[in-house]
Amino acid sequence: MVGLLVVDDEEGVRRSLKKVLEKDGYAVYLAEDGEKAIATVRDHKDEIEVVVSDFRMPGLDGLETLAEIGKINPEITRIILTGYATMENAVEAVNSGIDGFVLKPFGNLELREKIREYNLRKRLKQFVSEKVLAEMVKNGRSIVPRSQPVSIVFVDIRGFSRLYEKLSPEEVSRLLSYSYFSPLDNIIHEYNGTLDKHIGDGIMGVFGAPVSYGDDAERAVLSAVRMRDEMVRTGQGVPFDGQGLSVGIGVSTGEAIAGIFGSNRKKEYTVYGFTVNLAARLERLAGPNEVLICPDTYQRVRDIIRAEKIESVSIRGIDRKMDIFRVKGLTENTH
């Protein structure tokens, strides 16, 4: 049963909301203040999916409480209840990472619908990029496919098949989820990239689609270096062939067709074209904890990186040899 935590300093309100929300099948937990709420989430972080908190409370207020809960488990849907219907409160809540707010006074049906709406929206973000959702809202039901310049990042674990054979399914799941996908996906997000997909143990990130910021190649390479450094830092803690866990990364820049593709059974926002294939080829060429970039990417980032040229490399699927570059690090003034 999905857990839901109600946080309010008034006992009558807590009991009333518990009675209402149990009708939707939630296992309802109650807390009278922020400190108790945080402790409850720590004790039940795998069961609680939604937290609904009053804004005005003694001690920690609702925003402070939900912010701390988000640090414990960012996947929890966090909703604020407030009687102060001002734009300032709404903006503060959104900027604090709160998933939604409900204005007092509210009816029971309205509250239940809002909780379902905000929780569904939170879950959808795990399947559809926030940037893609924003573009769909702005442009209508779909995003028209179009050719546009992008930078593509491919990441893959070196020797994962051998690692898979040595670990239990539970160990593989825990390793991929917490030591690999979560930190590296977050880095792509931090650099305003779009997490396109996971392909086995591979990660594909897109910079420049659906939204371009003008410095897409720079952000792609900066994210790639951060991901490499993160795996160098944490991968040593994973015993594997005496060297720890490592990745190979490829980055390419050029035109690609971006849009929503698929059937009536399944659709997804993604990109296609030579640029995508080239990034995948570069990733396969990369050694442990190497970042390889194509010439077009290098020309756009040469002032912020230290790199060495690998001359005349044959790349499968490309009918000519290509000079590619191995990223050694960033220049001193690059952050």
C-alpha positions as CSV (number, residue, x, y, z in Angstrom):
1,M,0.0,0.0,0.0
2,V,1.3,3.5,-0.9
3,G,2.1,5.6,2.1
4,L,1.1,9.3,2.5
5,L,2.2,11.5,5.4
6,V,0.0,14.4,6.6
7,V,1.8,17.2,8.6
8,D,-0.3,19.7,10.5
9,D,-0.2,21.1,14.0
10,E,-3.9,20.8,14.5
11,E,-5.0,17.4,15.6
12,G,-8.6,17.8,14.2
13,V,-7.2,18.6,10.7
14,R,-4.8,15.6,10.8
15,R,-7.7,13.2,11.7
16,S,-10.0,14.7,9.1
17,L,-7.4,14.4,6.3
18,K,-6.6,10.9,7.3
19,K,-10.2,9.8,7.0
20,V,-10.5,11.5,3.6
21,L,-7.3,10.2,2.1
22,E,-7.7,6.6,3.3
23,K,-10.6,6.4,0.8
24,D,-8.0,6.6,-2.0
25,G,-6.2,3.6,-0.6
26,Y,-3.3,5.4,1.1
27,A,-1.7,4.1,4.3
28,V,-1.8,7.5,6.1
29,Y,0.8,8.6,8.5
30,L,0.4,11.6,10.8
31,A,2.9,14.2,12.2
32,E,2.1,17.3,14.3
33,D,5.3,19.2,13.3
34,G,8.2,19.3,11.0
35,E,10.7,17.4,13.2
36,K,8.2,14.6,13.7
37,A,7.5,14.5,9.9
38,I,11.2,14.3,9.0
39,A,11.7,11.4,11.5
40,T,8.7,9.6,10.1
41,V,10.0,9.8,6.6
42,R,13.4,8.5,7.7
43,D,11.7,5.5,9.3
44,H,9.4,4.8,6.4
45,K,11.3,6.3,3.4
46,D,10.5,3.3,1.2
47,E,6.8,3.3,2.0
48,I,5.9,7.0,1.9
49,E,5.3,8.3,-1.6
50,V,3.5,11.6,-0.8
51,V,3.8,14.2,1.9
52,V,1.1,16.9,2.4
53,S,2.2,19.6,4.8
54,D,0.6,22.7,6.3
55,F,2.5,25.9,5.5
56,R,2.3,27.7,8.9
57,M,3.5,25.5,11.8
58,P,5.4,26.1,15.0
59,G,9.2,25.4,14.6
60,L,10.0,24.4,11.0
61,D,7.4,25.7,8.6
62,G,6.0,23.6,5.7
63,L,8.6,24.6,3.1
64,E,11.5,23.9,5.4
65,T,10.0,20.6,6.4
66,L,9.4,19.5,2.8
67,A,12.9,20.7,1.7
68,E,14.5,18.4,4.4
69,I,12.2,15.5,3.3
70,G,13.3,16.0,-0.3
71,K,16.9,15.5,0.8
72,I,16.0,12.2,2.4
73,N,14.1,10.9,-0.7
74,P,13.8,13.3,-3.7
75,E,11.2,10.9,-5.3
76,I,8.6,11.7,-2.7
77,T,5.8,14.0,-4.0
78,R,5.7,17.1,-1.7
79,I,2.6,19.2,-1.5
80,I,2.1,22.4,0.6
81,L,-1.3,23.5,2.1
82,T,-1.5,27.2,2.5
83,G,-4.2,29.8,3.3
84,Y,-2.0,32.6,2.0
85,A,-3.1,32.8,-1.6
86,T,-0.3,35.0,-2.9
87,M,1.9,34.8,-5.9
88,E,4.9,35.2,-3.6
89,N,4.1,32.0,-1.7
90,A,3.5,30.1,-4.9
91,V,6.8,31.2,-6.4
92,E,8.6,30.4,-3.2
93,A,7.1,26.9,-3.1
94,V,8.0,26.2,-6.8
95,N,11.6,27.5,-6.3
96,S,12.0,25.3,-3.3
97,G,11.3,22.2,-5.4
98,I,7.8,21.6,-4.1
99,D,5.6,19.6,-6.5
100,G,2.4,21.5,-5.9
101,F,0.3,23.5,-3.5
102,V,-3.4,23.6,-2.4
103,L,-5.0,26.8,-1.3
104,K,-7.2,26.9,1.8
105,P,-10.1,26.5,2.1
106,F,-10.4,23.4,-0.1
107,G,-13.0,20.7,-0.5
108,N,-12.2,17.0,0.1
109,L,-12.7,16.2,-3.6
110,E,-10.4,19.0,-4.6
111,L,-7.7,17.9,-2.3
112,R,-7.9,14.3,-3.4
113,E,-7.7,15.3,-7.1
114,K,-4.8,17.6,-6.5
115,I,-2.8,14.9,-4.8
116,R,-3.5,12.5,-7.6
117,E,-2.5,15.2,-10.2
118,Y,0.7,16.2,-8.5
119,N,1.8,12.7,-7.8
120,L,1.1,11.6,-11.4
121,R,3.1,14.6,-12.7
122,K,5.9,13.6,-10.4
123,R,5.9,10.1,-11.6
124,L,5.7,11.1,-15.3
125,K,9.0,13.1,-14.8
126,Q,10.7,9.7,-14.3
127,F,9.6,8.6,-17.8
128,V,9.5,11.9,-19.8
129,S,12.0,14.7,-19.5
130,E,10.8,17.9,-17.8
131,K,12.0,19.9,-20.8
132,V,10.0,17.7,-23.2
133,L,6.9,18.0,-21.0
134,A,7.4,21.8,-20.9
135,E,7.6,21.9,-24.7
136,M,4.5,19.7,-25.1
137,V,2.6,22.0,-22.8
138,K,3.8,25.1,-24.8
139,N,3.3,23.7,-28.3
140,G,0.3,21.4,-27.8
141,R,0.0,17.6,-27.7
142,S,3.2,16.8,-29.6
143,I,6.5,18.1,-30.8
144,V,6.9,18.3,-34.6
145,P,10.1,16.5,-35.7
146,R,12.8,18.8,-37.0
147,S,16.4,18.9,-37.9
148,Q,18.5,20.9,-35.4
149,P,22.1,21.1,-34.1
150,V,22.7,19.0,-31.0
151,S,25.5,17.5,-28.9
152,I,25.1,13.9,-27.9
153,V,26.7,12.2,-24.9
154,F,26.9,8.4,-24.7
155,V,28.2,6.7,-21.5
156,D,28.7,3.0,-20.9
157,I,30.3,0.8,-18.2
158,R,33.4,-0.9,-19.3
159,G,33.2,-4.7,-19.0
160,F,29.7,-4.7,-17.6
161,S,28.9,-8.2,-18.9
162,R,31.7,-9.7,-16.8
163,L,30.5,-7.7,-13.8
164,Y,26.9,-8.9,-14.3
165,E,28.1,-12.5,-14.1
166,K,29.8,-12.0,-10.7
167,L,26.9,-10.3,-8.9
168,S,23.4,-11.3,-7.8
169,P,20.4,-9.6,-9.5
170,E,19.8,-7.5,-6.3
171,E,23.5,-6.4,-6.3
172,V,23.3,-5.4,-10.0
173,S,20.1,-3.4,-9.4
174,R,21.5,-1.6,-6.4
175,L,24.8,-0.9,-8.2
176,L,23.2,0.5,-11.3
177,S,20.5,2.5,-9.6
178,Y,22.5,4.2,-6.8
179,S,26.2,4.2,-8.0
180,Y,25.6,4.8,-11.7
181,F,22.3,5.9,-13.1
182,S,21.3,8.3,-10.3
183,P,24.5,10.3,-10.0
184,L,25.2,10.4,-13.8
185,D,21.6,11.2,-14.7
186,N,21.6,14.1,-12.2
187,I,24.8,15.5,-13.8
188,I,23.1,15.6,-17.2
189,H,20.2,17.4,-15.6
190,E,22.5,19.9,-13.8
191,Y,24.0,20.9,-17.2
192,N,20.5,21.4,-18.7
193,G,20.8,18.3,-20.8
194,T,17.9,16.0,-21.7
195,L,18.2,12.4,-20.4
196,D,17.1,10.6,-23.6
197,K,17.2,6.9,-22.4
198,H,19.0,4.1,-20.6
199,I,20.1,1.4,-23.0
200,G,21.1,-1.6,-20.9
201,D,24.0,-0.1,-18.8
202,G,24.3,2.8,-21.3
203,I,23.1,6.4,-20.9
204,M,22.3,8.7,-23.7
205,G,22.1,12.5,-23.0
206,V,21.0,15.2,-25.5
207,F,22.1,18.8,-25.3
208,G,20.4,21.3,-27.6
209,A,17.0,19.5,-28.0
210,P,14.2,20.2,-27.3
211,V,15.7,23.4,-26.0
212,S,19.0,25.0,-27.2
213,Y,21.0,27.3,-25.0
214,G,23.6,28.3,-27.6
215,D,26.5,26.6,-25.7
216,D,25.2,23.0,-26.0
217,A,28.6,21.5,-26.9
218,E,30.3,23.1,-23.9
219,R,27.6,21.8,-21.5
220,A,27.8,18.4,-23.1
221,V,31.6,18.1,-22.6
222,L,31.5,19.6,-19.1
223,S,28.9,17.1,-18.1
224,A,31.0,14.3,-19.6
225,V,34.1,15.3,-17.7
226,R,32.0,15.6,-14.5
227,M,30.6,12.1,-15.1
228,R,34.0,10.7,-15.7
229,D,35.4,12.3,-12.5
230,E,32.4,11.0,-10.5
231,M,33.1,7.5,-11.6
232,V,36.8,7.8,-10.9
233,R,35.9,9.0,-7.4
234,T,33.2,6.4,-6.6
235,G,34.1,3.5,-8.9
236,Q,37.1,2.5,-6.9
237,G,34.7,1.4,-4.2
238,V,33.3,-1.3,-6.5
239,P,35.5,-4.3,-6.5
240,F,35.9,-5.3,-10.1
241,D,38.9,-6.9,-11.8
242,G,41.1,-5.1,-9.2
243,Q,40.4,-1.7,-10.9
244,G,37.0,-0.7,-9.8
245,L,34.0,0.4,-11.9
246,S,34.9,2.6,-14.9
247,V,33.1,4.1,-17.9
248,G,33.8,5.1,-21.5
249,I,32.2,8.3,-22.8
250,G,31.7,9.7,-26.4
251,V,30.5,13.1,-27.4
252,S,29.6,14.3,-30.9
253,T,28.1,17.5,-32.3
254,G,26.1,18.1,-35.5
255,E,22.7,18.0,-37.0
256,A,20.1,15.5,-35.9
257,I,16.3,14.9,-36.3
258,A,14.6,15.5,-33.0
259,G,11.0,14.8,-32.1
260,I,8.4,12.4,-30.8
261,F,8.5,9.0,-32.6
262,G,6.8,5.6,-32.1
263,S,3.6,3.7,-32.5
264,N,0.2,3.9,-30.9
265,R,1.5,1.5,-28.3
266,K,4.6,3.5,-27.3
267,K,6.0,6.9,-28.2
268,E,9.1,8.7,-27.0
269,Y,11.0,11.9,-27.5
270,T,14.4,11.1,-29.0
271,V,16.9,12.1,-31.7
272,Y,18.2,10.3,-34.8
273,G,21.0,10.7,-37.3
274,F,24.7,10.5,-38.0
275,T,25.6,12.7,-34.9
276,V,23.9,10.1,-32.6
277,N,25.6,7.2,-34.3
278,L,29.0,8.9,-34.1
279,A,28.7,9.5,-30.3
280,A,27.8,5.9,-29.8
281,R,30.9,4.8,-31.9
282,L,33.2,7.1,-29.9
283,E,31.9,5.7,-26.6
284,R,32.8,2.2,-27.8
285,L,36.3,3.3,-28.7
286,A,36.9,5.0,-25.3
287,G,39.0,3.2,-22.8
288,P,38.3,3.1,-19.1
289,N,37.3,6.5,-17.8
290,E,38.1,8.1,-21.2
291,V,36.1,10.9,-22.8
292,L,36.5,11.0,-26.6
293,I,35.0,13.9,-28.7
294,C,34.6,14.5,-32.4
295,P,36.3,17.3,-34.4
296,D,33.2,19.5,-34.5
297,T,32.8,19.2,-30.7
298,Y,36.5,20.0,-30.2
299,Q,36.3,23.2,-32.3
300,R,33.5,24.5,-30.0
301,V,35.2,23.6,-26.7
302,R,38.9,23.9,-27.4
303,D,39.2,27.0,-25.2
304,I,37.8,25.3,-22.1
305,I,39.5,21.8,-22.3
306,R,42.9,20.2,-22.4
307,A,42.9,17.5,-25.1
308,E,45.2,15.4,-27.2
309,K,44.5,14.4,-30.8
310,I,44.2,10.8,-31.8
311,E,45.0,10.9,-35.5
312,S,43.2,9.0,-38.3
313,V,41.0,6.6,-36.4
314,S,38.8,4.2,-38.4
315,I,35.2,4.3,-37.0
316,R,32.8,1.5,-37.9
317,G,30.0,2.7,-40.2
318,I,32.0,5.8,-41.4
319,D,33.7,5.5,-44.8
320,R,36.6,7.8,-43.9
321,K,39.2,8.0,-41.1
322,M,38.6,10.8,-38.6
323,D,40.8,12.7,-36.2
324,I,39.2,12.5,-32.7
325,F,40.3,14.0,-29.4
326,R,40.8,12.6,-25.9
327,V,39.7,15.1,-23.2
328,K,42.4,15.2,-20.5
329,G,40.8,17.8,-18.4
330,L,39.6,21.4,-18.2
331,T,41.6,24.6,-18.5
332,E,42.4,26.4,-15.2
333,N,39.7,29.1,-15.6
334,T,36.9,26.6,-16.5
335,H,34.4,25.6,-13.8
